[in-house]
Amino acid sequence: MTKEQVKEILDRVLTWPAERQADVAHMVELMEEQDKSDLRLNDEQVEEVRRRLAEPNPKFLTLEEVRQRFARRRA
């Protein structure tokens, strides 16, 4: 995206109602905060997140299944 495209979008945002403009400003502030974070996923972790998000039928464990798995690891 070019700077001109960004400017066009921001010019449109300025025509929106004040509440919606505040929403945009808040989202941009959140993005800036994220950029300041030292936490980053490596490429392998990013791919794992993508894989899990793409899973059409994710398996969720019951609380009892989670307890059993943790119990096996403690043994």
Summary of the structure (lengths in Angstrom):
residues: 75
radius of gyration: 21.1
end to end distance: 54.1
largest distance: 62.9
contacts: 118
relative contact order: 0.05
helix: 72%
strand: 0%
